[in-house]
Amino acid sequence: MRKAEYDTIRGLERRNAGLFKLAVILGAVGLVLTLVGMGTILTIIGGVSILAGIALFFYGMLWMIKLQQEPTVVIYCPYCASKNDVFKSRKEFACDICARRIAVSPSGEPIPMEPIEEDD
């Protein structure tokens, strides 16, 4: 996993939610295979699946802990005004709510990357 994949804390949480779901599915499938297969090759496959699910869960937890130690700054989207907790090292990001790209100035101010449509 690369840092650049996650611009905001919410983006990181979304990605890890999918990873945790996969870990639970692997563990559940492994448990079923282990119980059904009693003494057959299914027991071995089930055990490997359970271990893979556990490893995937801890990998996601460790990655999330590591990235959350990186400093963040609160930036409000100039399009929809939603709050985004953006990693300070990012020069641009996609808003968590409206998904529009926003550049970040050196002073930390949001810069719209496409025109803002004014309501009359």
Buried (B, 14 or more C-beta within 10 A) or exposed (E): BEEEEBBBBBBBBEBBEEBBEBBEEBBEBBBEBBEEBEEEEBBEBBBBBBEBBBEBBEBBBEBBEEBBEBEBEEBEBBBEEEBBBBBEEBEEBBBBBEEBBBEBEEEEEBEEEEEEEEEE
